[in-house]
């Protein structure tokens, strides 16, 4: 296992060193490389007419072609030209040379070009662990923090002043050290989807993480670290309520987790957090059952308790911040309850949950919150979604289910909408000069949405296989790893000229120049508005919901899929 990891690091480091040789920033492409049979394009932001592809080993020309362009795009105010070299399929390392412009960094064509990025992005979840010491090496740099937040948490805001209860564990949420159930929802779902859809490939990849769940595959070991904590967020009184979050009252400074010693509290419950808890525990019960039947039952029993509580209390219960100034994650609960019903049905097969989902799906009206990106939907399916609207999760679980009893008309409608939404994403990416499947929409965390759109595309591909869905998924990854306005990777420690100054307490507090590796930063609020500055939390923060989407996107193509 360690040999595999060392080989990946060696290959990646060699790629970075060789590609640094006189690379021209006007030639922008996916710095991870390309699968042999996939579409391969670069965007060139300088006047040109032709290009050639050469082998990195001996500079031998293997392809020449004419560029397409100029193409003008208003949001970046650029004229660009597109080089298409999809016909180059032989494995190896190459670079693009553009007369009058320069040469690109080296890139690889091969079956495993996404493995190292997947490994690093997934290990980033381990490095986010709370309540334990973590450590790891990346490109010759050692990262670690000591055991932290062992006093989580206090029940003062649940009405029990000065009462402490075990809330240790889970993942730190973002650039801060807090822990939030609602944001865990879309994260855990995206990652369980990755396991469900692509475990054949990713199961082969050792993550080199501690054996905290003996007998589990590495991927599920990491998932269990989070679900262990989530189980602690359910009220101990047996009611089924779930605390909205566990944080201190205000954000901490830029310190390592073990240096953050202020009191942290369980908050009161919310209906959205409780519904998301139901969905996550139902999924956990399914995926953990082959490895630990007793733990799976624990998860399902907890899910049933909270589902029954919500059934008896149908009114929406928003979380009220009051004294708290940490992340709010407030949203309407209609989408969360619908998703919870879908996961309960998929896990148990019980008709009550199917009926609940189908009724909610027929009646659902999206509620837009101020934190949520404006919705762009195709019927039942959203093209642009995040923690504030998880309707898609219920729809995807339902439409992909093999269980009998589904309403044929609803199945037809959702399938049609999934495919229509994927077609719109493909169309948007094809119109964008950097193949950005979100097009000209920018906001807090939009890079996470770009990665999350791969879920839309690959679910559609399962229902109706289409190479356009696959190539647009690869375009989304390519955009995040260098084929963008900046010609840079948005992922710390991976790809060409990656983000260096994320809004991350650990990276800001450890006195190491390199940031903690493998994290996707949020991205600009305009096409040219990204700032690689630690203080710019609006464009350069990291967060588990964006990271979970990145894990899914990379898992879809790890080990040559």
Secondary structure as a PSIPRED ss2 file (coil, helix, strand):
# PSIPRED VFORMAT (PSIPRED V4.0)

   1 X C   1.000  0.000  0.000
   2 X H   0.000  1.000  0.000
   3 X H   0.000  1.000  0.000
   4 X H   0.000  1.000  0.000
   5 X H   0.000  1.000  0.000
   6 X H   0.000  1.000  0.000
   7 X H   0.000  1.000  0.000
   8 X H   0.000  1.000  0.000
   9 X H   0.000  1.000  0.000
  10 X H   0.000  1.000  0.000
  11 X H   0.000  1.000  0.000
  12 X H   0.000  1.000  0.000
  13 X H   0.000  1.000  0.000
  14 X H   0.000  1.000  0.000
  15 X H   0.000  1.000  0.000
  16 X H   0.000  1.000  0.000
  17 X H   0.000  1.000  0.000
  18 X H   0.000  1.000  0.000
  19 X H   0.000  1.000  0.000
  20 X C   1.000  0.000  0.000
  21 X C   1.000  0.000  0.000
  22 X C   1.000  0.000  0.000
  23 X E   0.000  0.000  1.000
  24 X C   1.000  0.000  0.000
  25 X C   1.000  0.000  0.000
  26 X C   1.000  0.000  0.000
  27 X E   0.000  0.000  1.000
  28 X E   0.000  0.000  1.000
  29 X C   1.000  0.000  0.000
  30 X C   1.000  0.000  0.000
  31 X C   1.000  0.000  0.000
  32 X C   1.000  0.000  0.000
  33 X C   1.000  0.000  0.000
  34 X E   0.000  0.000  1.000
  35 X C   1.000  0.000  0.000
  36 X C   1.000  0.000  0.000
  37 X C   1.000  0.000  0.000
  38 X C   1.000  0.000  0.000
  39 X C   1.000  0.000  0.000
  40 X C   1.000  0.000  0.000
  41 X E   0.000  0.000  1.000
  42 X E   0.000  0.000  1.000
  43 X E   0.000  0.000  1.000
  44 X E   0.000  0.000  1.000
  45 X C   1.000  0.000  0.000
  46 X C   1.000  0.000  0.000
  47 X C   1.000  0.000  0.000
  48 X C   1.000  0.000  0.000
  49 X C   1.000  0.000  0.000
  50 X E   0.000  0.000  1.000
  51 X E   0.000  0.000  1.000
  52 X E   0.000  0.000  1.000
  53 X E   0.000  0.000  1.000
  54 X E   0.000  0.000  1.000
  55 X E   0.000  0.000  1.000
  56 X C   1.000  0.000  0.000
  57 X C   1.000  0.000  0.000
  58 X C   1.000  0.000  0.000
  59 X C   1.000  0.000  0.000
  60 X C   1.000  0.000  0.000
  61 X E   0.000  0.000  1.000
  62 X E   0.000  0.000  1.000
  63 X E   0.000  0.000  1.000
  64 X E   0.000  0.000  1.000
  65 X E   0.000  0.000  1.000
  66 X E   0.000  0.000  1.000
  67 X C   1.000  0.000  0.000
  68 X E   0.000  0.000  1.000
  69 X E   0.000  0.000  1.000
  70 X E   0.000  0.000  1.000
  71 X E   0.000  0.000  1.000
  72 X E   0.000  0.000  1.000
  73 X E   0.000  0.000  1.000
  74 X C   1.000  0.000  0.000
  75 X C   1.000  0.000  0.000
  76 X C   1.000  0.000  0.000
  77 X C   1.000  0.000  0.000
  78 X E   0.000  0.000  1.000
  79 X E   0.000  0.000  1.000
  80 X E   0.000  0.000  1.000
  81 X E   0.000  0.000  1.000
  82 X E   0.000  0.000  1.000
  83 X E   0.000  0.000  1.000
  84 X E   0.000  0.000  1.000
  85 X C   1.000  0.000  0.000
  86 X C   1.000  0.000  0.000
  87 X C   1.000  0.000  0.000
  88 X C   1.000  0.000  0.000
  89 X C   1.000  0.000  0.000
  90 X C   1.000  0.000  0.000
  91 X C   1.000  0.000  0.000
  92 X E   0.000  0.000  1.000
  93 X E   0.000  0.000  1.000
  94 X E   0.000  0.000  1.000
  95 X E   0.000  0.000  1.000
  96 X E   0.000  0.000  1.000
  97 X E   0.000  0.000  1.000
  98 X E   0.000  0.000  1.000
  99 X C   1.000  0.000  0.000
 100 X C   1.000  0.000  0.000
 101 X C   1.000  0.000  0.000
 102 X E   0.000  0.000  1.000
 103 X E   0.000  0.000  1.000
 104 X C   1.000  0.000  0.000
 105 X C   1.000  0.000  0.000
 106 X C   1.000  0.000  0.000
 107 X E   0.000  0.000  1.000
 108 X E   0.000  0.000  1.000
 109 X E   0.000  0.000  1.000
 110 X C   1.000  0.000  0.000
 111 X C   1.000  0.000  0.000
 112 X C   1.000  0.000  0.000
 113 X C   1.000  0.000  0.000
 114 X C   1.000  0.000  0.000
 115 X H   0.000  1.000  0.000
 116 X H   0.000  1.000  0.000
 117 X H   0.000  1.000  0.000
 118 X H   0.000  1.000  0.000
 119 X H   0.000  1.000  0.000
 120 X H   0.000  1.000  0.000
 121 X H   0.000  1.000  0.000
 122 X H   0.000  1.000  0.000
 123 X H   0.000  1.000  0.000
 124 X H   0.000  1.000  0.000
 125 X H   0.000  1.000  0.000
 126 X H   0.000  1.000  0.000
 127 X H   0.000  1.000  0.000
 128 X C   1.000  0.000  0.000
 129 X E   0.000  0.000  1.000
 130 X C   1.000  0.000  0.000
 131 X C   1.000  0.000  0.000
 132 X C   1.000  0.000  0.000
 133 X C   1.000  0.000  0.000
 134 X E   0.000  0.000  1.000
 135 X E   0.000  0.000  1.000
 136 X E   0.000  0.000  1.000
 137 X E   0.000  0.000  1.000
 138 X E   0.000  0.000  1.000
 139 X C   1.000  0.000  0.000
 140 X C   1.000  0.000  0.000
 141 X E   0.000  0.000  1.000
 142 X E   0.000  0.000  1.000
 143 X E   0.000  0.000  1.000
 144 X E   0.000  0.000  1.000
 145 X E   0.000  0.000  1.000
 146 X C   1.000  0.000  0.000
 147 X C   1.000  0.000  0.000
 148 X C   1.000  0.000  0.000
 149 X C   1.000  0.000  0.000
 150 X C   1.000  0.000  0.000
 151 X C   1.000  0.000  0.000
 152 X C   1.000  0.000  0.000
 153 X C   1.000  0.000  0.000
 154 X E   0.000  0.000  1.000
 155 X C   1.000  0.000  0.000
 156 X H   0.000  1.000  0.000
 157 X H   0.000  1.000  0.000
 158 X H   0.000  1.000  0.000
 159 X C   1.000  0.000  0.000
 160 X C   1.000  0.000  0.000
 161 X C   1.000  0.000  0.000
 162 X C   1.000  0.000  0.000
 163 X C   1.000  0.000  0.000
 164 X E   0.000  0.000  1.000
 165 X C   1.000  0.000  0.000
 166 X C   1.000  0.000  0.000
 167 X C   1.000  0.000  0.000
 168 X C   1.000  0.000  0.000
 169 X C   1.000  0.000  0.000
 170 X C   1.000  0.000  0.000
 171 X E   0.000  0.000  1.000
 172 X C   1.000  0.000  0.000
 173 X C   1.000  0.000  0.000
 174 X E   0.000  0.000  1.000
 175 X C   1.000  0.000  0.000
 176 X C   1.000  0.000  0.000
 177 X C   1.000  0.000  0.000
 178 X C   1.000  0.000  0.000
 179 X E   0.000  0.000  1.000
 180 X E   0.000  0.000  1.000
 181 X H   0.000  1.000  0.000
 182 X H   0.000  1.000  0.000
 183 X H   0.000  1.000  0.000
 184 X H   0.000  1.000  0.000
 185 X H   0.000  1.000  0.000
 186 X H   0.000  1.000  0.000
 187 X H   0.000  1.000  0.000
 188 X H   0.000  1.000  0.000
 189 X H   0.000  1.000  0.000
 190 X H   0.000  1.000  0.000
 191 X H   0.000  1.000  0.000
 192 X H   0.000  1.000  0.000
 193 X H   0.000  1.000  0.000
 194 X H   0.000  1.000  0.000
 195 X H   0.000  1.000  0.000
 196 X H   0.000  1.000  0.000
 197 X H   0.000  1.000  0.000
 198 X H   0.000  1.000  0.000
 199 X H   0.000  1.000  0.000
 200 X H   0.000  1.000  0.000
 201 X H   0.000  1.000  0.000
 202 X H   0.000  1.000  0.000
 203 X C   1.000  0.000  0.000
 204 X C   1.000  0.000  0.000
 205 X C   1.000  0.000  0.000
 206 X C   1.000  0.000  0.000
 207 X C   1.000  0.000  0.000
 208 X C   1.000  0.000  0.000
 209 X C   1.000  0.000  0.000
 210 X C   1.000  0.000  0.000
 211 X C   1.000  0.000  0.000
 212 X C   1.000  0.000  0.000
 213 X C   1.000  0.000  0.000
 214 X C   1.000  0.000  0.000
 215 X C   1.000  0.000  0.000
 216 X C   1.000  0.000  0.000
 217 X C   1.000  0.000  0.000
 218 X H   0.000  1.000  0.000
 219 X H   0.000  1.000  0.000
 220 X H   0.000  1.000  0.000
 221 X H   0.000  1.000  0.000
 222 X H   0.000  1.000  0.000
 223 X H   0.000  1.000  0.000
 224 X H   0.000  1.000  0.000
 225 X H   0.000  1.000  0.000
 226 X H   0.000  1.000  0.000
 227 X H   0.000  1.000  0.000
 228 X H   0.000  1.000  0.000
 229 X H   0.000  1.000  0.000
 230 X H   0.000  1.000  0.000
 231 X H   0.000  1.000  0.000
 232 X H   0.000  1.000  0.000
 233 X C   1.000  0.000  0.000
 234 X E   0.000  0.000  1.000
 235 X C   1.000  0.000  0.000
 236 X C   1.000  0.000  0.000
 237 X C   1.000  0.000  0.000
 238 X C   1.000  0.000  0.000
 239 X C   1.000  0.000  0.000
 240 X C   1.000  0.000  0.000
 241 X C   1.000  0.000  0.000
 242 X E   0.000  0.000  1.000
 243 X E   0.000  0.000  1.000
 244 X C   1.000  0.000  0.000
 245 X E   0.000  0.000  1.000
 246 X E   0.000  0.000  1.000
 247 X E   0.000  0.000  1.000
 248 X C   1.000  0.000  0.000
 249 X C   1.000  0.000  0.000
 250 X C   1.000  0.000  0.000
 251 X C   1.000  0.000  0.000
 252 X C   1.000  0.000  0.000
 253 X C   1.000  0.000  0.000
 254 X C   1.000  0.000  0.000
 255 X C   1.000  0.000  0.000
 256 X C   1.000  0.000  0.000
 257 X H   0.000  1.000  0.000
 258 X H   0.000  1.000  0.000
 259 X H   0.000  1.000  0.000
 260 X C   1.000  0.000  0.000
 261 X C   1.000  0.000  0.000
 262 X C   1.000  0.000  0.000
 263 X C   1.000  0.000  0.000
 264 X C   1.000  0.000  0.000
 265 X E   0.000  0.000  1.000
 266 X E   0.000  0.000  1.000
 267 X C   1.000  0.000  0.000
 268 X C   1.000  0.000  0.000
 269 X E   0.000  0.000  1.000
 270 X C   1.000  0.000  0.000
 271 X H   0.000  1.000  0.000
 272 X H   0.000  1.000  0.000
 273 X H   0.000  1.000  0.000
 274 X H   0.000  1.000  0.000
 275 X H   0.000  1.000  0.000
 276 X H   0.000  1.000  0.000
 277 X H   0.000  1.000  0.000
 278 X H   0.000  1.000  0.000
 279 X H   0.000  1.000  0.000
 280 X H   0.000  1.000  0.000
 281 X H   0.000  1.000  0.000
 282 X H   0.000  1.000  0.000
 283 X H   0.000  1.000  0.000
 284 X H   0.000  1.000  0.000
 285 X H   0.000  1.000  0.000
 286 X H   0.000  1.000  0.000
 287 X H   0.000  1.000  0.000
 288 X H   0.000  1.000  0.000
 289 X C   1.000  0.000  0.000
 290 X C   1.000  0.000  0.000
 291 X C   1.000  0.000  0.000
 292 X C   1.000  0.000  0.000
 293 X H   0.000  1.000  0.000
 294 X H   0.000  1.000  0.000
 295 X H   0.000  1.000  0.000
 296 X H   0.000  1.000  0.000
 297 X H   0.000  1.000  0.000
 298 X H   0.000  1.000  0.000
 299 X H   0.000  1.000  0.000
 300 X H   0.000  1.000  0.000
 301 X H   0.000  1.000  0.000
 302 X H   0.000  1.000  0.000
 303 X H   0.000  1.000  0.000
 304 X H   0.000  1.000  0.000
 305 X H   0.000  1.000  0.000
 306 X H   0.000  1.000  0.000
 307 X H   0.000  1.000  0.000
 308 X H   0.000  1.000  0.000
 309 X H   0.000  1.000  0.000
 310 X H   0.000  1.000  0.000
 311 X H   0.000  1.000  0.000
 312 X H   0.000  1.000  0.000
 313 X C   1.000  0.000  0.000
 314 X C   1.000  0.000  0.000
 315 X C   1.000  0.000  0.000
 316 X C   1.000  0.000  0.000
 317 X C   1.000  0.000  0.000
 318 X C   1.000  0.000  0.000
 319 X C   1.000  0.000  0.000
 320 X C   1.000  0.000  0.000
 321 X C   1.000  0.000  0.000
 322 X C   1.000  0.000  0.000
 323 X C   1.000  0.000  0.000
 324 X C   1.000  0.000  0.000
 325 X C   1.000  0.000  0.000
 326 X C   1.000  0.000  0.000
 327 X C   1.000  0.000  0.000
 328 X C   1.000  0.000  0.000
 329 X C   1.000  0.000  0.000
 330 X C   1.000  0.000  0.000
 331 X C   1.000  0.000  0.000
 332 X C   1.000  0.000  0.000
 333 X C   1.000  0.000  0.000
 334 X H   0.000  1.000  0.000
 335 X H   0.000  1.000  0.000
 336 X H   0.000  1.000  0.000
 337 X H   0.000  1.000  0.000
 338 X H   0.000  1.000  0.000
 339 X H   0.000  1.000  0.000
 340 X H   0.000  1.000  0.000
 341 X H   0.000  1.000  0.000
 342 X H   0.000  1.000  0.000
 343 X H   0.000  1.000  0.000
 344 X H   0.000  1.000  0.000
 345 X H   0.000  1.000  0.000
 346 X H   0.000  1.000  0.000
 347 X H   0.000  1.000  0.000
 348 X H   0.000  1.000  0.000
 349 X C   1.000  0.000  0.000
 350 X C   1.000  0.000  0.000
 351 X H   0.000  1.000  0.000
 352 X H   0.000  1.000  0.000
 353 X H   0.000  1.000  0.000
 354 X H   0.000  1.000  0.000
 355 X H   0.000  1.000  0.000
 356 X H   0.000  1.000  0.000
 357 X H   0.000  1.000  0.000
 358 X H   0.000  1.000  0.000
 359 X H   0.000  1.000  0.000
 360 X H   0.000  1.000  0.000
 361 X H   0.000  1.000  0.000
 362 X H   0.000  1.000  0.000
 363 X H   0.000  1.000  0.000
 364 X C   1.000  0.000  0.000
 365 X C   1.000  0.000  0.000
 366 X C   1.000  0.000  0.000
 367 X C   1.000  0.000  0.000
 368 X C   1.000  0.000  0.000
 369 X C   1.000  0.000  0.000
 370 X C   1.000  0.000  0.000
 371 X C   1.000  0.000  0.000
 372 X C   1.000  0.000  0.000
 373 X C   1.000  0.000  0.000
 374 X C   1.000  0.000  0.000
 375 X C   1.000  0.000  0.000
 376 X C   1.000  0.000  0.000
 377 X E   0.000  0.000  1.000
 378 X E   0.000  0.000  1.000
 379 X C   1.000  0.000  0.000
 380 X C   1.000  0.000  0.000
 381 X E   0.000  0.000  1.000
 382 X E   0.000  0.000  1.000
 383 X C   1.000  0.000  0.000
 384 X C   1.000  0.000  0.000
 385 X C   1.000  0.000  0.000
 386 X C   1.000  0.000  0.000
 387 X C   1.000  0.000  0.000
 388 X C   1.000  0.000  0.000
 389 X C   1.000  0.000  0.000
 390 X C   1.000  0.000  0.000
 391 X H   0.000  1.000  0.000
 392 X H   0.000  1.000  0.000
 393 X H   0.000  1.000  0.000
 394 X H   0.000  1.000  0.000
 395 X H   0.000  1.000  0.000
 396 X H   0.000  1.000  0.000
 397 X H   0.000  1.000  0.000
 398 X H   0.000  1.000  0.000
 399 X H   0.000  1.000  0.000
 400 X H   0.000  1.000  0.000
 401 X C   1.000  0.000  0.000
 402 X C   1.000  0.000  0.000
 403 X C   1.000  0.000  0.000
 404 X C   1.000  0.000  0.000
 405 X C   1.000  0.000  0.000
 406 X C   1.000  0.000  0.000
 407 X C   1.000  0.000  0.000
 408 X H   0.000  1.000  0.000
 409 X H   0.000  1.000  0.000
 410 X H   0.000  1.000  0.000
 411 X H   0.000  1.000  0.000
 412 X H   0.000  1.000  0.000
 413 X H   0.000  1.000  0.000
 414 X H   0.000  1.000  0.000
 415 X H   0.000  1.000  0.000
 416 X H   0.000  1.000  0.000
 417 X H   0.000  1.000  0.000
 418 X H   0.000  1.000  0.000
 419 X H   0.000  1.000  0.000
 420 X H   0.000  1.000  0.000
 421 X H   0.000  1.000  0.000
 422 X H   0.000  1.000  0.000
 423 X H   0.000  1.000  0.000
 424 X H   0.000  1.000  0.000
 425 X H   0.000  1.000  0.000
 426 X H   0.000  1.000  0.000
 427 X H   0.000  1.000  0.000
 428 X H   0.000  1.000  0.000
 429 X H   0.000  1.000  0.000
 430 X H   0.000  1.000  0.000
 431 X H   0.000  1.000  0.000
 432 X C   1.000  0.000  0.000
 433 X C   1.000  0.000  0.000
 434 X C   1.000  0.000  0.000
 435 X C   1.000  0.000  0.000
 436 X C   1.000  0.000  0.000
 437 X C   1.000  0.000  0.000
 438 X C   1.000  0.000  0.000
 439 X C   1.000  0.000  0.000
 440 X C   1.000  0.000  0.000
 441 X C   1.000  0.000  0.000
 442 X C   1.000  0.000  0.000
 443 X C   1.000  0.000  0.000
 444 X C   1.000  0.000  0.000
 445 X C   1.000  0.000  0.000
 446 X H   0.000  1.000  0.000
 447 X H   0.000  1.000  0.000
 448 X H   0.000  1.000  0.000
 449 X H   0.000  1.000  0.000
 450 X H   0.000  1.000  0.000
 451 X H   0.000  1.000  0.000
 452 X H   0.000  1.000  0.000
 453 X H   0.000  1.000  0.000
 454 X H   0.000  1.000  0.000
 455 X H   0.000  1.000  0.000
 456 X H   0.000  1.000  0.000
 457 X H   0.000  1.000  0.000
 458 X H   0.000  1.000  0.000
 459 X H   0.000  1.000  0.000
 460 X H   0.000  1.000  0.000
 461 X H   0.000  1.000  0.000
 462 X H   0.000  1.000  0.000
 463 X H   0.000  1.000  0.000
 464 X C   1.000  0.000  0.000
 465 X C   1.000  0.000  0.000
 466 X C   1.000  0.000  0.000
 467 X H   0.000  1.000  0.000
 468 X H   0.000  1.000  0.000
 469 X H   0.000  1.000  0.000
 470 X H   0.000  1.000  0.000
 471 X H   0.000  1.000  0.000
 472 X H   0.000  1.000  0.000
 473 X H   0.000  1.000  0.000
 474 X H   0.000  1.000  0.000
 475 X H   0.000  1.000  0.000
 476 X H   0.000  1.000  0.000
 477 X H   0.000  1.000  0.000
 478 X H   0.000  1.000  0.000
 479 X H   0.000  1.000  0.000
 480 X H   0.000  1.000  0.000
 481 X C   1.000  0.000  0.000
 482 X C   1.000  0.000  0.000
 483 X C   1.000  0.000  0.000
 484 X C   1.000  0.000  0.000
 485 X C   1.000  0.000  0.000
 486 X C   1.000  0.000  0.000
 487 X C   1.000  0.000  0.000
 488 X C   1.000  0.000  0.000
 489 X C   1.000  0.000  0.000
 490 X C   1.000  0.000  0.000
 491 X E   0.000  0.000  1.000
 492 X C   1.000  0.000  0.000
 493 X C   1.000  0.000  0.000
 494 X C   1.000  0.000  0.000
 495 X C   1.000  0.000  0.000
 496 X C   1.000  0.000  0.000
 497 X C   1.000  0.000  0.000
 498 X C   1.000  0.000  0.000
 499 X C   1.000  0.000  0.000
 500 X C   1.000  0.000  0.000
 501 X C   1.000  0.000  0.000
 502 X C   1.000  0.000  0.000
 503 X E   0.000  0.000  1.000
 504 X C   1.000  0.000  0.000
 505 X H   0.000  1.000  0.000
 506 X H   0.000  1.000  0.000
 507 X H   0.000  1.000  0.000
 508 X H   0.000  1.000  0.000
 509 X H   0.000  1.000  0.000
 510 X C   1.000  0.000  0.000
 511 X C   1.000  0.000  0.000
 512 X C   1.000  0.000  0.000
 513 X C   1.000  0.000  0.000
 514 X C   1.000  0.000  0.000
 515 X C   1.000  0.000  0.000
 516 X C   1.000  0.000  0.000
 517 X C   1.000  0.000  0.000
 518 X C   1.000  0.000  0.000
 519 X C   1.000  0.000  0.000
 520 X E   0.000  0.000  1.000
 521 X C   1.000  0.000  0.000
 522 X C   1.000  0.000  0.000
 523 X C   1.000  0.000  0.000
 524 X C   1.000  0.000  0.000
 525 X C   1.000  0.000  0.000
 526 X C   1.000  0.000  0.000
 527 X C   1.000  0.000  0.000
 528 X C   1.000  0.000  0.000
 529 X C   1.000  0.000  0.000
 530 X C   1.000  0.000  0.000
 531 X C   1.000  0.000  0.000
 532 X C   1.000  0.000  0.000
 533 X C   1.000  0.000  0.000
 534 X C   1.000  0.000  0.000
 535 X C   1.000  0.000  0.000
 536 X C   1.000  0.000  0.000
 537 X H   0.000  1.000  0.000
 538 X H   0.000  1.000  0.000
 539 X H   0.000  1.000  0.000
 540 X H   0.000  1.000  0.000
 541 X E   0.000  0.000  1.000
 542 X C   1.000  0.000  0.000
 543 X E   0.000  0.000  1.000
 544 X H   0.000  1.000  0.000
 545 X H   0.000  1.000  0.000
 546 X H   0.000  1.000  0.000
 547 X H   0.000  1.000  0.000
 548 X H   0.000  1.000  0.000
 549 X H   0.000  1.000  0.000
 550 X H   0.000  1.000  0.000
 551 X H   0.000  1.000  0.000
 552 X H   0.000  1.000  0.000
 553 X H   0.000  1.000  0.000
 554 X H   0.000  1.000  0.000
 555 X H   0.000  1.000  0.000
 556 X C   1.000  0.000  0.000
 557 X C   1.000  0.000  0.000
 558 X H   0.000  1.000  0.000
 559 X H   0.000  1.000  0.000
 560 X H   0.000  1.000  0.000
 561 X C   1.000  0.000  0.000
